[in-house]
Amino acid sequence: MGKHLLLVDDESTILMAFKKLLQNPEISVDTAETIESAKELVDRRPYDAVIADLRLSGFAGEEGLEIIKYVKGHRPETQIILVTAYGNQDVMKRAYNLGAAFYFEKPVSTNILKNALKSLGVVTNALLV
């Protein structure tokens, strides 16, 4: 049975780069650039993990926190990793309180993400190329 990841970021170049690096025959990766499309995808299928950016609107938005709340409300078994270029202790605390498994500040390497996914049981060593 394959694993399903959802990447949420308003920068399509970041989405495409991470999708290319994380996707393989056993992991399918969906992407969303808005909170609305992320919610639609979560409603449609269960994901093993969601990797979401905090800010999707270009201004001081915190849509990533809203995504954590939404996913945990609709698919409590889904693991969530929040990434942001605008992090601080308060955002980190709120992310964990809402149920995020990991919080990383950008730039975050694919190795860090892969290790986080591995520790969550989403990917196995064999899948990490």
BELMO-V794954 format. One record per residue. N is the residue number from 1. SS is DSSP state (H for helix, E for strand, C for the rest). PSI is psi in whole degrees, 0 to 359 (999 if undefined). NEAR is the number of other ideal C-beta (glycine too) atoms within 12 Angstrom. Layout:
BEGIN
n=(N:N)
ss=(SS:SS)
psi=(PSI:PSI)
near=(NEAR:NEAR)
END
This chain:
BEGIN
n=(1:2:3:4:5:6:7:8:9:10:11:12:13:14:15:16:17:18:19:20:21:22:23:24:25:26:27:28:29:30:31:32:33:34:35:36:37:38:39:40:41:42:43:44:45:46:47:48:49:50:51:52:53:54:55:56:57:58:59:60:61:62:63:64:65:66:67:68:69:70:71:72:73:74:75:76:77:78:79:80:81:82:83:84:85:86:87:88:89:90:91:92:93:94:95:96:97:98:99:100:101:102:103:104:105:106:107:108:109:110:111:112:113:114:115:116:117:118:119:120:121:122:123:124:125:126:127:128:129)
ss=(C:C:E:E:E:E:E:E:C:C:C:H:H:H:H:H:H:H:H:H:H:H:C:E:C:C:E:E:E:E:E:E:C:C:H:H:H:H:H:H:H:H:H:H:C:C:C:C:E:E:E:E:E:C:C:C:C:C:C:C:C:C:H:H:H:H:H:H:H:H:H:H:H:H:C:C:C:C:E:E:E:E:E:E:C:C:C:C:H:H:H:H:H:H:H:H:H:H:C:C:C:E:E:E:E:C:C:C:C:H:H:H:H:H:H:H:H:H:H:C:C:C:C:C:H:H:H:C:C)
psi=(127:162:152:127:148:125:130:116:144:356:109:330:322:315:312:319:312:323:314:321:333:334:141:181:336:355:120:141:123:155:152:140:351:160:326:313:328:315:318:315:319:324:327:324:153:139:146:325:150:129:113:143:147:315:117:355:354:337:192:51:159:47:330:321:322:322:317:312:315:310:314:331:328:329:73:338:346:132:144:135:125:132:146:150:357:42:160:174:321:313:318:314:315:320:312:321:328:347:9:142:325:155:124:146:139:150:137:131:157:331:318:315:316:319:322:315:324:315:336:354:11:321:155:167:321:334:347:104:999)
near=(8:18:29:31:41:44:43:47:39:30:20:18:13:28:31:17:21:35:26:17:27:37:27:21:11:20:33:22:34:30:33:35:27:24:31:19:24:38:25:18:32:34:18:16:19:23:38:34:39:46:50:55:47:40:28:35:19:15:10:12:21:27:32:42:35:30:46:42:28:30:38:26:17:24:28:17:20:33:34:46:45:47:40:37:21:24:26:15:11:16:29:24:15:23:34:20:16:27:28:35:30:31:34:31:22:23:16:28:16:25:16:23:37:30:19:30:38:26:19:26:16:34:31:18:12:11:22:22:17)
END
